[in-house]
Amino acid sequence: MKSQGRLDTRRSRQTYAPTEAQLLILAISPANQDIATSDAMKLAREVDPSGERTFGVLTKLDLMDKGTNALDVLEGRAYRLQHPWVGIVNRSQADINKNTDMIYARRSEWEYFATSPDYGHLASKMGSEYLAKLLSQHLESVIKAKIPGIISLINKGIDEMEAELDHLGRPIAIDAAAQLYTILELCHAFDIIFKEHLDGGRPGGDRIYGVFDHQLPCALRKLLFDKHLYLQNVRKLVSEADGLSATFNCSRTRFEGCPKKLRRPIRSRDHIPTTSI
């Protein structure tokens, strides 16, 4: 049974202690055994050599041989830790068999230390209640030290989520008035960005100037104006219109069809300023 307990303790140590830098180690050792060979202290030394995370607890102080005490350990002379050693006195097997309640057990523990000739001067820093208080104070100090980092981590997460929402776009409301407001906001934002590009020179106004002053004139010069606007073509359009419906004036749609082939160079360059910017 004792070997199984040691095995369970070692498994717990191997599972949690190496991976949890903030894990507290409550090293409980019986006072009536040599502290140097204590399994709890051996395991604590392996994972916490500096003793910064280890709280030493001595039990069975009331079972030590007469004339002996554990003051060398409790006062930090035999085995020094960063935190003070705490001695406790648990219920005896007889008390457990009698179903003695914990209130009576804690009172008996306090009386033991208060009246002990060996530990009387340490009574205020001994017992289960003091151990609980000591651990609570340490936990509170650790939490206080971690709060700034936690706040920073939370704020960083909020900023990242806000940036992602801005990138994805805010949800559009259902009612028409809110939708119109969103559209106007987008148009206003586009107007500002477009104006900044135009006022900023490259790649704004300079590119637009290049399109209309160089690219468009070159494209127009390549068109065959004589072919599309030749007088014979115009006469042909008029005669075809008279054949369909004899009117005093030629159909407007016929004349609109003449320069239709000239639209392609213009339209092909309509998108160049926006894509360039």
C-alpha positions, 0 to 999 in steps of 0.5 A, a space after each residue: 500500500 505504501 509503495 502504491 502511494 509513492 507510485 501515485 505521488 511520483 506519477 502526479 509529480 511527473 504529470 503536473 509539476 514540470 509543466 506548471 511553472 506556477 504550481 505550488 508544491 505542498 511537501 508533507 512529511 511526518 515529523 517522526 521520520 528523517 526529513 532528509 529521506 522524505 519522499 515528498 522533499 525528494 520530489 520537491 527538490 527535483 522539480 523546484 530546486 530553489 524551493 520558491 514554490 515549495 511549502 513544507 508541512 510537518 505532521 505527527 509532531 505529537 507522535 515524536 519520541 519524548 525528549 525530541 522535537 522538530 524545531 530544527 526543521 520548523 525554524 529552517 535550520 535543518 532544511 531551508 525553504 523560501 516559505 516557512 515550515 508549518 507544523 500541524 496535528 491531525 486527528 488521531 485514529 481514535 478521534 476518527 473512529 469517534 467521528 470527532 468533528 473538525 471544529 473540535 480537532 482544530 481546537 485541540 490542535 491549537 491547544 497542543 501548540 499553545 501549551 507545548 514547551 517546545 513549540 509554544 513560541 511558534 504557536 501563532 504560525 502553526 496549525 492547519 488554519 495558519 497553513 490555509 491562511 499562508 496559502 491564501 496570502 500567497 495565492 493572493 500575491 500571485 494573482 495580484 502580480 499576474 493581473 497586469 499581464 492578464 489585463 494586457 492580454 485581454 486588451 490585446 485580444 479585444 484590439 485583435 477582434 476589433 481589427 478583425 471586425 473592421 476588416 470583415 465589415 460591420 453588420 448592416 442594420 435591417 431597417 432602411 434608414 440605417 442601411 442608407 446611413 451605412 451606404 452614405 458612410 461608405 461613399 463618404 469614406 471612398 470620397 475621402 480616400 479618392 481625394 487623398 489619392 488625387 491630391 497626393 500625386 503618384 499614384 493618383 492624379 499623375 496616373 489619371 493625367 497619363 491616361 487622358 493625356 497620353 493613352 486615350 489620344 493614342 487609342 483615338 489616333 488608331 481608329 479608322 475615322 474615315 471608314 466609320 464616318 465616311 460620307 458614303 456610309 452616311 448616305 447609305 444609312 439615310 437611304 436605309 432609313 428612308 426605305 424602312 419609314 419615309 420621313 423628313 428627317 433620318 432616324 436618330 438611332 441610325 446616326 447614333 450607330 455610326 460612332 458606336 465603334 468609337 466607344 470602345 477606346 473610351 470605355 476601355 479606359 474608364 476603369 484605368 484611373 480607378 484600378 490604377 489608384 
